[in-house]
């Protein structure tokens, strides 16, 4: 295939790892790339990689990455004649595609009709059914109210799935297992759908469980040629969000692959599809003959890289070529699936705290490399990860000659990935990869939910605490108290006429546990008092440290941020915060007492719903309000029972640990009233 440029300049209307990935193909093809960025992304990786970058607005997506006028203005200013939307944001927005056409700019995606039909899940479901493709039993009609949905649910039966008609990515989907839960699920789904897609239309489907989520990659040109590039297994999901994907599926044989591939091509042909798209199916667990159409994603998928690894086809390049009017030079017979590829999504989140979003600055970074490893990443040393956008940081992908080889390589690649300063799900991913059912290919869409209560996350051990203490000890070794004459008994050597005085370092781990480490002597030959550790020596290098504990060498990566010490080993990282003297004193005199009346947000975000009003009586654990951060909703609940006072309104932006409400007992509340 010729590598002559299909466009001179292409603007990438996206951010993060997908913008970086698209820019990579543009560079290989000799096409000038234009990045866009919000104020929050001024120092982002995609901005540095592009040939030109244009600011499009402040941090909120609606004022930047979803601002059609701003993006078209950036294209005009940069001379871009085509716009690649990536995924998410405006990638499936028919209005945006029409605006591009009106401005004389090529939208790298399908025609508006395909976007309109497949962008409306109710319309898409009806459309494919009319073309002979099986759909899940349910009710899908425009403008169904809650009463109509409730009535229809009785005939569909439980459990069922509430789904938004607009959008995708699992947002707004709610599982309902009994009639008593339906009303709350409808309210949540409508709120999420309205906020995410500007359309709160809902429909219902029977919940197929257990089941597998299998999607087929299709490629089509303007001359009517349509082929598929095999399938991807996407069954490892949490809250309808994919976590680990692979190609090909361990479930499908050649015959089943041909059948589901042809069904996907039929869907694409039915809407005159052009470019790269994905048709998603729900398949009966261990029964590849039962495949129901779910939806068609009219864009590049997050997990497209695993298909590229097993086929050798650059999907972004073909998107560009088809958008430029070229016809396919590939036929179905040219597509061969070679080996096995698996992808793990690295998110900024804390699995041990209910997957709350994690924010912060990247203080130290090491990403996997080597044969068979591909990493699509937005990470940079010093990158500020905010709560403004999706928490996806990078995708670790591997290729092996078979599935077992790929799984082993993925585990090693994750173990060789360290992101310090921002919490990630790397250890969680390694636990999933090691699961016996995952190893055997016995997976379904509910496996993660079943396994989560059993996952045992590592906790800091004596070696980790010793390394933290020695690192801090080394940093203070030559320091003298400000404004004082250096005297031997003030030095951290702990000199005394008799036995030396130990230096004591108290740390708080992520789980809140406080540990004190006693260190005597030089950092390179110290005596450490901490559980199993008796003696230790420390050698600090540019990107890590080597710690010898009782004759055993251990290596760590680390980063420092003021009085915060972060240490990681083999994909396992924890933040150990050096406790202040004041905190130690407070802990020493703390006694059991009543729970705090203050209700605080566990992360920064936007209040999207308030469930109670000031003066209401609430029970401990009752939802007070809902905060959205990184495109996910999080419920903030009452810390105790009593009378609530709410301090925020829907739409308010809140900080991490901000007091958003308070709850006092009825006796206390009555005592505050005037007599």
N, C-alpha and C positions, 0 to 999 in steps of 0.2 A: 504494500500500500504506500502511496506517495505521502510524504510528510509536509507537503506544501501547505502553507497557512490557508485555512478556510475562511477566516476573518482576519483583518489586520489588528483590530482592538476589540476585546471583550471585557465587559464589566461584570464582576461577580457580586451579585446582590445578596450577600450573606456574610457570615462571620465564622470564627472558630475553625475547627478542624476541617470542615467541608470546604470552606473558602480556601484554606491552604492546599487541600487536595486538588481542587479544580485549577488553582494557579499553577500547580506542578505540571499538569497536562498542557496548559496553555504555554508554559515555558518550553516544554519539550517540542511542541508544534511550531514554535517561533512566533506565537501570537502575543501581542502586547496585552498585559493584564492590568485591569483597574480595580482596586479594592475600594469599598466604602466602609466608613466606620462612624460609630457614635462617639460621644465624649467619653463613655466608659471604656471604649476600645482603642483609645488613641495610641497606646503602647502595645497593641495586640500583634501576634505573630503574622497574621494574614496581611496586616498593614505594611510590615517590613518586607514581606516576600514579594508583593506586587510591584509592578513597574511604576505605578502611580496610585496614590490613595486620596480619596475625596471625603471630607467630613459631610455627614448628612443630617446631623442633629444631636440632641441630648440623649441621655441613656435610655429612657423608656422606648421600647420597641415601636410603639405606635407613632412616636415622633421621629423615628429614624429608620429602622429596617423595614417597617411596615408603611412608611410614608412614600407612596407612589410618586408624588410630585418631586420629592427630594431625590429619589433614585433616578428618575428620568432627567432631572436637571444635571445630575452628576454624569450621566451618560453623554448628554449634549456637550457639557464642558470638557469632557475628556476625549471626545471624538469616537466613543464606542459605538459600533453599529450593531452589536448584539449584546444581550444580557443573559447570563446564566444565573438562575435563581437558587441553585443548590437544592436543599430540602428545608421544609418548614417555612416560616415567614410567608413570602409571596409566591412560593413555588407552584402552588395549585390554585392561584387566584385568577379567575377568568377576567375580572376587571383589569388586573395588571397586564395580562396578555393583550387585551384589547387596547389599553393605553399605549403599550409598546408599539403595536401595529399602527396606531394613529400617529405616533411620533416618527414612524419610519425606521423603527429599531426591531431587530429580530429577537423574538422571545425564544430562548433555547428550551423548548418543551413542545407539547402537543398543541393541536388546534383548539380554539375556544370551545367548540362543541363538545369535544372529549372532556375538557376540564369541567364544563357545566354538567354533563351527564354523570361522570364519575365522582365529581365533587359533592354531589347530593346523594348520600347513601341510600335514601329511599328511592330516588329515581334510578340509581344504578342497579339496585336490587331488582326492581321491576323490569328494567331494560334487559339484563342478562337472562332473567327467567324467560322472557319472550324469545330469546335466542337459544333456548334449550340447555342452559347451564343451571345446575341444581343450586338452590339457595336454602338457607336454614328456615324451618317453619317459624312463623311469627306474624306480626302485623306491622306493615310499613305503608302508611298513607300520609299525605301532607297535612300539616296543621292539626295533629291529634292533640286534644287537651288531656289533662290528667284524668278526668272522669272516663273518657273513651279508652285511654290506656289501661286504667284499672279494670274496666269491664272486659277488655280484650285479654288481660292477663289471666282471667279465670278460665278461658277456653284454651289458652296456650299451655297453661300449667307451670308449676314451679319445679326446679329453679329456672329463672329466666335472666336475660341480659338486657339492661336499658342502654341504648346507644344513641348518640347524637347523629343527626342526619348530615351535618356539616363537619369538616375537619377530619382528623385521624390521630394516629399516635397513641390511641388508648385513652385520650383525654375525655372525661365526661362519662366513660363507661362504668356502669355499676351492676354488680351481681346482686340479684334479689332471690333469696332462698325461701321466703315465705311471705304471705300477704301483708303481715304486719310491718314489713320493712319497705314496702313499695313506695309509700308516700314520701318518706325521707330520701329514698334513692332518686325519685323523680325530681325533687327539689334540688338535690345536689347536682344531678346531671344537667338540669336546665341552667343552673348558675354557672357551672364550669363551661358548658357549651357556649352560653351567651358571652362569657368573658373571653374565651379563647378564639371563637369563630364568628362572633357577632350574630349567631343564629342558634336559638335554643330549641329547635324542632327535634323531637325524640321519636324513636320507634322501639319495638320490642322483638326479641328473638328468643327462641328456646335455647337454654344453656346446654351446649353439647359438652359433656364431661364424663370421663376424661377424654381429652382430644389433643390433637397435635396441630400446630400452626405451621403450615407449609406454604411458601410463596414461590412464584415462578417469575423469573426475569424474562421480559420480552423486549424485542428490538424490532422496530418497523420503520420503513421509509415512506416517502410521499408517492411512490409508485405502486403501493399496495403489497409490498413484500413484508412478511411478518415471520419472525423466527423466535424460538425461545432458547435460552442459554442454561437450561436446567433449573433446578429448584434449590431453595435454601430452607433448612430446618430452623424455625424461630420459636420453638415451643418453650424454651427457658425464659419465662417472663415473670415479672413482679408487678402487680397492679396494672396488667395489660401493657407494660413497658418491656420491650425486649432487652435481655441482659447478655446472653450469649447466643450467637448464630453460627451455623455451619453449612457447608456445601460439599457434597450433596447430602440429602437427608439419609440417615441410617435406616429409615423405614422403607423407602421406595426401591423396588427393583426396576429393571429396564422397561418392562411392560407398563407398570404403574406410572413411571416417569413419562413415558410417551403419551399416556392418556391425559394426565394432568397438564402436561405441556401443551397438548393440542387444545384442551379446554381454555387455557390461558390465551393462546393465540386467537381462538374464536372470540373471546371477550374483546381483545384488541381490535380485531377486524370489524367487530360490530359497531365501533365508534370511529372508524377510519383513523386509528391511532398512528402517530408518527413519533419517532424518537425512542427513548428508553422509558419503560414502565414496569410495574410489578403488579401481578394479579395474586391476591392472597386467598388461601383456602383454609377451611377448618376440616381436618381429616380425622375420622374415627380412630381412636387409639388402637394401634396394631391392626388397622383395617384400611389399607390404602385404597380400597374400592369405593369407600364412602367419603367423597370430597364435596364440601359445600363452599360456594363462592361467598367471601366476606366483603371484599372491596378491591378496587383497583387504585393503586397509588400512581398518579400521573406525573411522576418525577423520579429523580434518583433516590435510592433508598440509603439509609445510614449504613446498612450492611452490604452494600454493593461490592465491597472489596473482596469478599470471599468468593464471589462469582468470578471476579477478575483473576483471582489466584488459580482457580481450577480450569478456567477456559483460556487464559492468556489474552483476553479481549479487554481493551481499555474502553469502558462504557462512556466516560466523559468525552473521549475523542469521538465516539460514534454519535453522541448527542450533538456535538458541534457539526459533524459532517452532514448529518441528516437535516439539521436546522439550516445549513447552507445549500440544501437542495440536492445533495449527493444521494445516490442509491446504494443499497447494500451490496457489498462484494462477497458477503458471507451467505451461504445457504445452510439449511438445517443440517445437512450431512457434514458440513465443515465443523460443527460444534462437537467437541470431545471433552468429557470431564476427566481431567487428569489428577489423580491423587485426592487429597482431602484438605479443606481449609476451614479454620474456625476463628471467630472473632469474639473478643471480650470488650465490653464497653466500660471504660474507666470514667466514673462519675465523681464529682465533688459532693460527697455525701458521707454521712456517718451511719453505717449499718447497725451499730450497737445502740444508737439512739433513735431507732425507728426510721432510719434513712433520712434524717433531717439534712437539709442542704448545708454544705460547708463552704465558707468563704474565707478569704485571706490572701496573702501574697506567697508566691512560690519561692521558698528560701533555698531549696536545693533540689536538683532534678537529675535523674538518670533514667534514660529510656532504653529499652531493649534493642539490640541490634543482632546481626548475624544471619547465617544462611537460613532461609525459610521464614524469616521474621519480617513483617511489615507493620509499621506504626504510623497511622494517620493522626496527627496531634496538633493541638493549638497551644501546647505548653511552652513556656519560656521562663528562664530564670528571672525572677522579679515580677512576673505576670500577676496582676491583681484579679482575683476571681471574685466577682460580685454576685449579688442575688438577682441581677437584672435579667439574666437569660438562662437558657437550658443548662443544666449542670454537666453536660457531656464535655469531658476534657480531651479524651483521646480514644482511639480504638487500637487495641493490640491484636494483630492478625498473624496467623501462622499457616504454613503449608507443609504437609507431610505426605509421604507416599501412601499412607493409609490413615484411618481415623485414630488408631492407638498412637501412632507416631506423632500425629498433629496434637493430640491431647497432652502428651508428655512435653512437647515443645512449647505449647501454650503455657503450661504451668511454669516452665523454666523462664519464659519471657516475662510472665507476670512477676516472678520472684526477682527478676533483674530490673524491675521498674520501681523507682522510688520518687515519690512526690512529697516533699516536706514543706510544711507551712500551711497546707490545705488538706483537710481530711479527704480520703478517697475510699473506694470500695474494693481496693486491690485484694486484700486478704479474703474478703467475702467471695470474690471471683475464684480465688484459688480453692476455697472450700467447696464451691460448686463443682469445679472441674474434677476434684478428687472424689466426689460422691459416687458410690458404686453403681447406681442406676444411670448416672450420666456417662460413666465410663462404658457401661454396657449398651448405651443407646436406648434405654428404657425411659423415655422422657415424655412429658406432656405439659400442658399449660398450667397445671396446678402443682407441679412437683416442687417448685421453690416455696410456695406457701406451706406445703407439708414439711419441708426440711428446715425452714427458718427457726422454729423453736428448738431444734436440735443442734444448730450450729454453735460450735464452741470457739470463740475468738481468743487468740492468744493475749495474755496479759504481760506487762513488763516483768522481767525476772531480775534476779540479783545482779546478773551481768550488765543488764541495761541500766539499772540504777547506779552501779559502780562506774560505768562509763560516763554517765551524766555528771556524777559527783567529781570525777577526776578531770573532766573537761572544764567544769567551773573552777575547780581547784587550780588548774593550770593557768586559767585566765587571770586569777587573782594573785598568783605566786609572787610576782615582782611588784605588786601594787602596795603603796603605803597610804595610810589615812590622810586625806586632804587637810593641809594646814598643820600637820604634826611632823615632828622630827622622827625619822625612821629609827625605831628601836627594836631590838631583837624579839621582845615579847609581844610586839604588835604585828609581827610578820606571820604569814600563813604557814610558815614552817612549824609554828607552835612551840618555839624554843622555850624551855624552862630549865632551871638548875637541875631538877630531877627528871621525871618522865615528861616528854613533850605533851603539850596540849593539843588535842585533836581538833580539827576543823569539822564542823557539822553542817551538812547540807540537807535540807528538807524539801522533798518534791511532792507534787500532787500529780497523779496520773490522770488519764482521760476519764477513768471510772470514778475519780474523786478520792481514791485511796492516797493517804499521806504516808510517806516513807522517809526515814532519816538515815543518812549515810555518814559515818565517821571516817575521816581521812587523816592520817599522820604521815608526814614526810614529803619528799619531792614527788611531783606527778609521775616521773619516770621510774619511781621505785617506792611506792607507797604501801602503807599498811591500811587496809580497808576493813571496817567492821560493819558487816551486813550479812546476816544469814549465812549462806554457804561460802561467801567470798571472804578470804582472809588477807590475801596480799594481791597487789595489782600494779602494773606499770602501763604507762600511756605514751603512745607515739602519735602525734598529730601530723597529718599531711594536708595537702591542699584541698582534697575533697572527702576526707574521711579520717578515721583514726583506727589504730590497731591497739587492742587492749589485751594484755597478757594477764590472765586470772589464774593464779596458782599453777602456772606453767602451761596453761592452755590458751592458745591465741584465738582471738575473735576479732572480726573486722566489722566496722560500723560506718555508715554514712551519717553525716550530721549537718545541721545548720543552726545558726544562732540568730536570735532576734531579740536584742536587749537581754532581758532576764528569762527568756523562753528558750529551752533546749529541746531540739527535736532529734531523735535518733531513729534509724531504721536499719533493719537487717532483712535481706532477702524478701522484699515485698511486704514485710511486716513493719509498720511504723506507728509510733505512738508519740504524742506530745507529753513531755514531762516538764511541768511548770515549776520553777524554783519558787518556793513559798516565801513570802515576805515575813519579817520578824513579827509584824502586827498580826498576820494570819496565824502564825504559830501560837502567839499569846491567846488569841481568840479561841483557837482549837483547844488549848490547854485548860481553859476555864468553861468551855461549853458544857451545858447540861441539857438533858431532855426537857422539852417544853412544848407548848402548842405550836402547830404548824403556822408558817408565815401566812398572813392574810393576803399577801401580794401575789397576783397572777402575772407572770412574765412571759414574753415571747421567747422561744428557744432559738430563734433565728431572725434575721431581718427579712422584711417582706411588705406586702400590702394587705390590709384588712379587706377581705372580700365578702364577709358576712358576719353579722352579730346576732346571736341566737336569743339573747335575753336583754332585758332592760334594767337600768338601775332601780333598785328597790325590790327586784324579784328574789324569791327564795330559790336557791340552787343546792343540789346535792354534790358531794365530793365526786369528781370525775365527770361531771356534766359539762357538755360543750358550752363555752361562753362565746367564743368567736372563732372565725376561720381566717388564717393568714395564708396567702399565696406567695411562694418564693420559688424561683427557678422552675416555673410552670407546673408546680405541684401544690396541692392544698394540704394544710396542716391544722388540725384542731387544737385549740388552746382550751384547757379544761380547768374547772374549779379545783383549787388545792385543798379545800375543806368545804363543809356544808355551812350555809348561812345566808345572809343577805348580801347581794352583789351590788357593786358600784362599777359601772363600765366607763372607762376613760377615753375610748376611741370610737370612731365612726367608720362605716364602710368607706373605703377609698383612702383612708389614712395610711401613710407609709410609716412603718415602725422599725426601730432598731433591735438588734439582738439584745435580749435580757431587759427590754423596756417593760415597765409596769403598765399593763393595759387594763387591769381591773383589780378590785380587791374584794375579799369576802370576809365578813365578820359574823360572829354568832348572833342569833336573835337577841340574846341577853345584852351583848355589847351594843348592838344597834339601838335597843330600847333605852339603854343607859345614856346614849348620846342625845336623846330627844329632850327638849326643854320641858321642865315640870309645869 
